[in-house]
């Protein structure tokens, strides 16, 4: 059985199994080709409109970029009684509310009708069960709308809808998309909610565009609540905006094995090339800025799944930054993707910066001046957000560890680049 692929509520193609080994192909519909023409980045920059179906590899790279990974994927597959390696079965079960404006529905299911159904409110008991670490179960056969949404990555998180500010939480589906991503405190890493709130706030204070975040208590558990920048909410109505990750746009499979060339996702060269191809040359320097900010904060997890493009009718735009966490304050920190390498001595910033500039084809002297400004802005931002965290009552010991690390790195970076 094939799946209908909907974008903004309009059927634009199909996703169909082919051959063996759980492969599938995505193909655009004749109607979509007539309406949009050929060569248009409709679903993805890696899947421009074409008369021919896309290969299983290209189709899989896009679909897998929508699906969960790790333990969360294993749990969901177990509850759905499907093979965790079967991406087609997972998107068929969970694809009614995805990242961006895309939905995957059975052919017999009517197309999405935004706000056509009343909210399916989540009870306090359901929320308590879902924010637990780990939850006893994600799905409930008696309540089929519960958690029928899909989010990439391996961290425990929920996609929930809040149709109006101040109202309760409801379960999302094709007709009522989610508006927020909720990340509960799980205990896997101490004070992770405060960590992400602090680091995200520092980047915002330093002048970068980030996903709006807040700390809320849900069913007695602290949670990081992020407003989805691929949703628009107004007068009780919720609309979708289309987005894709850098991995999807560049056809990198997020679950590539450690020996694969795709394992770490795109590097600075590919990411800069993507922005230039999207007409976002002016934002290429932002990749360097956010890499420097991440290094100062100790965020070693800035891969292609954590960077996104908004696909608008007038072209692609760099999306707000998200998933900003200081991994260096925990044991065995991760360093993956477009990060300033941590195996350089503190006096080798210029060498690392020169290598990044060469990769991304950026003028080194201009970038050096930007790095000097970043070190100053980050120092000021750290002080401002620490004060705010105390004033607003969410300060925690993890912040002190981040500030100690980040303050030293900001000073050292500024000292060297201002030669």
Secondary structure, 3 states (H helix, E strand, C coil): CCEEEEECCEEEEEEEEECCCCEEEEEECHHHHHHHCCCCCCCECCECCCCCCCCHHHHHHHHHCCCECHHHHHHHHHHHCCCCCCHHHHHHHHCCCCCCCEEEEECCCCCCCCCCCCCEECCHHHHHHHCCCCCCCCCCCCCCCCCCCCCCECCCCEEEECCCCCCCCEECCCCCCCCEEEEECCCCCCCHHHHHHHHHHHHHHCCCCECCEEEEEECCEEEEEEECCCEEEECCEEEECCEEEHHHHCCCCCCCCCCCCCCCCCCHHHHHHHHHHCCCHHHHHHHHHHHHHHHHHCCCEECHHHCEEEEECCEEEECCECCCCCCCCCCCCCCEECCCCCCCCCCCHHHHHHHHHHHHCCCHHHHHHHHHHHHHHHHHHHHHHHHHHHHHCCCCHHHHHHHHHHHHHHHHHHHHHCC
